[in-house]
């Protein structure tokens, strides 16, 4: 009698054993959806890296804010418009906005300022048409400097906004 109860289970396991992995298909074509996501994410990362290179060369303005405020300066709009364009290419793309400050002021103040600035960038992109749930933001204050905060040049490098893109579900990240 026990053998009869086990036989259906063995049959199910045998049927599943021939597959290497489950394939999820996108509706518009027959390639696995996870492969498409990986390609979209790679292309978006490359495009963001290209924007960062243009900023470093001075071909694009870095994202700037009014002094001691979370108000984005108009000089930043061309860069933000390019970022919007990248994210608009796919509804699967999600963006992290990470804002940083220099070390002038208290840690608490700079953490709050960077959080407000990151939020301002999200709000700008949402006003341009990106869905709010696709963007998360975080301010780091001066906890992750790129350069020495003892010089004006170093402080200027530390005042920055960074972008990270993913296609992963937010629940798998947090």
N, C-alpha and C positions, 0 to 999 in steps of 0.2 A: 504494500500500500504506500509506503514512504517513497518508493522508487517512482510510482506514478505521479506523486506530488512534485518531485524534483525534475522530472522530464521536461515540463513546460519551461522551467527556469533555465535548464541547460539549452533548450532550443533558442530562447531569447538571447542568451549570452553568446551562443554560436553565431547567430544572425548579426549581432553587433560587432563581433570580433573581426570581421573582414574590413571594417572601416578604419582608416587611420585617424580621422577626426571629423567632427560634424562640420559641414560647410553651410554657411549662411549666404544667401544670394541677395544681391541688390535687386530691386524691382525692375530697373531699367536695363540691366544686362545680366550675364551669367557668371561674372567673376565674383569671387567671395567678397562680401561686404567688408570684412576686416582688412583685406588686401587693399581695397579702394581707400579705406580710411587711412591706412599707413601711407599710401602714395600722396593723398591730399595733405596729410600732416607734414610729410617730408617737403613737399613743394612749398607749403606755407612757411615752414622753418627756413628754407632757403631764401624765400622772398624777404622775410624779416631780417635775416642775416645781411642780405643785400642792402636793405634800408640802413642797418647799423653801420655798414661800411661807408655808405654815402654820407651819413652824419659825421663819421670820423674824418672823412676827407673834406668836409665842409660843403658838399654838394646839396645837402638837405639840412634844414635847421633841426637842432635837437629840441625836444619838447621842453618849453620854458613856461614859467609861471611868474605872475606879478610878485614882487618882493614880499615875502612874509604872508603870502596868500595862496589859495588854491585856484586862482583864476588863470586859465591857460591864455598865453599871449597869442595874438593872431599870427605871429611868425611861425608858430608850431602847426598851424592848420594843414599845410601841404604834407607834412609827415604823417599826421593823423589821418588825413584823407587816403593816403597810400595804405596805411594799416587797415582802414575800413574796407578798401577795395580788396585786399587779400582775404579778409574774413568773409566778405560777401560772396566769394566764389563757391562756398560750400556751407550748407546748413549744419554739417557735422563738426565744423571747426569751433573750438572753444578757446578763449583767450584768458590768460592771467596778466593782469597789469600790476607791476611791482614798482613802487615809487621809493626813492631814496633821497636823503638830505645830506648836507655837510654837518659838521659837528658844532657849529655855532648855535648856542642855546642849550637848553636842558634835553636830556634823553626823552623825557615825557613829552615835551613840547614838539620835538622833531618827529617823534613817532606819530603824534596826532596830525601834524602838518603833512607828513608823507601819506598818511591814510586818506586825508581829505583830498590831496592831489591825485592819488590813484583813483579815488571815486570820481573826481572831476573828469579824468580821462575816460572812465567808463561812461559817464553821462554824455560826454561829447559823442562817443561812438554809438550810443543808443539813440541820440537825437538824429544821427546820420542814418539810422534804420536797422542797426543790429539788434537782435532780440536780447533783452536784459539777462535772461538766464544763461546766455552763452559767454558772459563775461564775469570773471571774478577779479577782485582787486585786493591788494594788501600793501600797507606801508611798512617799511623797515626802519624808518628814521635813519640814524647814522650807524647802524649795527653792521653793515656790510660795505665798508668803503672800498673803492677801487684804487684810490690814491691817498697820499699823505694829506691829512686835514690841516697840517701846519702851514701850508702855502695856499695862496689864492687860487693858483692853477689846480692844485690837488682838490681843493674844496669844490671848484667848478666841475671837475670830473665826477665828484661824488654826488652832485645834485643831478639826478637822472631818473628816467622812467625806462624800465625794461619790459619786454613783452615775451611771453612764452605761450606757445600754441599747442593744443592737443586735440585729439578726437575721442579721447577716452571719456567715459561717463564720469561725472563729478563724484559719484558715490565710490568709485574705485580709486580716486585720488585722495580723498579726505578720509 
